[in-house]
Amino acid sequence: MRSAISCVALLLAVNARAGMLDIPNLATLVAEKAKETKACGIVGLDGKVAGGAYLPVWTLHKRDTTAVEYAQVGVGGSIRQGDSFRPLFTLSANLPALSAKLWDSDWARRHLTRTKFPAVWLGPQVRVPGPGERVAWGDWREWVGFIVSIGL
């Protein structure tokens, strides 16, 4: 999924450079946002698995030079085998960063050793119905699930 987004971003950037899309700084904007996009795995409450990607729109982070990120709200899309692309909203938390914050006492620093992990983002997601799709109350498990994204 991330490679598909990168290809679209690259095509837009090439077209913008070639003058086909004559919008100032479009190529730069698309390239920046493609770098910020995160690939994710999605498990719906209906038990179906999907792949996806999302762009963090708002990020809650530590206010110092380390810029540790704790939580994100994002928009993106998912796709399941045999299904079409579906937009989604996400809310995810960086589990290793929250664990480090939780165990940030003098006692914990003296007595605990934590292993280092990359950012592991976990949280709920809600898919958005596309044009012509009907949402029934009984199908809510199909529209809600969880995302997992590992920052490698």
N, C-alpha and C positions, 0 to 999 in steps of 0.2 A: 504494500500500500504506500509506504514511504517513497519507494522508487517511482511509483506512478505520480505522486505529488511532485517529486523532484523533476520528473520529465516534463510535466505541465509547466512548472516554474521555469525550467530551462527554455522551453519553446516560447513562452511569453517573453522571457528576457531576450532571446535571439530576435524575435519579431520586433520588439521594442527598439533594439539596437539597429535593426535593418530599416527602421522608419515606418514599418507597417502599422505599428501602434504608436502614434506620435503623441505620447503622454509623457511629460517630463518626469524623470526619476522612477518610472514604473518598474523598470528592470531591477533597480536597486531595492525598491520596496519588496518586490516578489522574492528576490534572493534572500533578503533579511528574514522575511516571514517563513520561507522554506527551511531556513536553518533553525528557527524556533519551533517548528512543528515536531510533534512527538508521535512515534508509532505506538500502537497499543493493541493489546488483546482484549476482547470483550466477551463476557459471559452474561447472557440474559437470564432473567429469573425463570424463563421457560426452559432453561438448560441448553440452549443453542449457543454455539461459539461463533465469533466473528472477528475479523481483523479491522483495524481502523487507524485513524490518525486524528490528532486534534492540535489546535493552536491555543496555547494559554493566553487568555485575554487579560486576566488580572492575576497577579502573583503576590502572595503574602510572604515577605522575606524579612530577615534580620537587618536592622538598620546600622550596619557598620561595613568595614572593608571586606569581610568574608562573604557577605550577600548570600547567606544560607536561605534557601527557599523552603517554606513549610507547606503551603497550600496553593492551589491554582484553580481558577474557574476558566473553562475553555469551551471552544466550539470546534466541531470537526465533522467527521463522517465515518460510517461503518459499512461493511459489506459482508454478507454471508454467502456461502456457496449456493448457487441457484437463486439468489436474490439480487435486487438492485441496490444501488448506493442509497444510504439513508443518512440524513444529517442528524447530529446529536449535540447535546450539551453535557459537559462533564464538571465534576467537582472532585478534585483529587488531593491527597495528602502525601507528603514525602515521609515515609515511615522511618528511615534511618535518621533523618533530621529531627523528627519528633521524639524518637527514642533518645537521641543525644540531649535534647532539651529536658526531657523527663529525668534523666540521670545526670544532671548538671549540678549536683550538690557537692560540698567538700567531702562528705563521707563517700559518695559514689566515685569521685575522682581518686580517692585513696584506696578504695577496696574493690572496684570493678574495672575490668578491662573489656572494652567493647571491640568486636571485630569490625573492620572497615567494609562497608558495602557501598555500591553506587546508589544513586537516588532511585528508590523504588516507589513509584506513584500508584496509589490505590484509592479508588473511590467510586461513587455511584455515577451512572450516566442515564440520561433520558433521551431516547430517540424521538425525533420530530417527524410527524406524519408528512408524507410528500403530497403533491397535488393529486387529488382524486382518491386518496386513501381514507378509509373510514376507520375510526377508532371506537371500539365498543368497550364498555366497562369490563366485560368478561375477558378481554384480551390484554389487560394492563401488564401482565408478566412479559409479554412480547416486546413492550416498549421500554421497560426498565431493566437495568442490569448493573454490572460492575466492570470497571476498566482496570487494567494493570499495564504499567509502562515502566520499563527499566532504562535508566539513563546510562548507557554504555559509551 
